[in-house]
Amino acid sequence: MFFDELQPILTEFSKEPIAFLGGFASGMFHLNLADDPVKSWLDDQAKSPGSSASSDTQNHHNGKSSGPQTITID
């Protein structure tokens, strides 16, 4: 029963342990990702040549603007 409650946490931890621990630490220390020291570090990580985040972002946008998108629902 207790394991069933921890299973989603363990699943996320097993997928990407570094990202999970980073998010866990930022939650523990109440870090705001929009604050300057954390934001500038995240921006530097995204601009590094070996980063998958910058190439991943380019693949999703396909040259389109990253502004708000409008959709219509029929």
N, C-alpha and C positions, 0 to 999 in steps of 0.2 A: 504494500500500500504506500509506504513512504517512497519507495523507488519510483512508483508511477508519477508522483508529484515532481521528482527530480529529473525524470527522463527528458523533458524538453530542454532543460538547462544543460544536461550532459550531451545531448545531441548537438546543440549549438557549439558547445565547447569542443567537441570532436571534429566539427567541420572546419573551423578556423580558430585555433586556440589563441593565437597572438591577438587577433582582433577582439575576441571575446574577453581576454584578460585586460586589454586596453579599455574596453567599454566598462568592464567591471571596476577597474581602478578609477576611471573618470567619475563613475557613479559614487564610489566610496569617498572620494575627495571632493565631490560636488564641483567638478570642473565644468565650466561652460565652454563648449567648442567654439563659440563666437568670440570669446575673450582673446585678447591680443597674443599672449605667449603661446597658447594652444593653437590658435588659428594660423599664426605665422609658421609654426612647425608643420601643421597639416598642409599648408600651401607649399612649403619647401618639399615635403614628401611627395606631393602630387606632381611637382615639376621635375623631379629627378628622372633621369633617362631610363632607369630600370623599373620604374613604377608602372604597374598595370592599371592604376586608376586613371591616368591621363589617356592611355590608349583605349581603355574601356569606355570612357566618356565620349571620345571621338567616334567610336563605333556605334554608339547608341544614337547620336545626333545626326550622323551622316551629312555634316555640313550645314545643317539647319540651325537657326538661332536657338539659344537655350532659354528664351523667354517663355512666358505663359502660352499655353496652347489652348485653343478652343475646340470643343467637341459638340456634336449634335447627337441627341438621343431620340430615336423615333419611337 
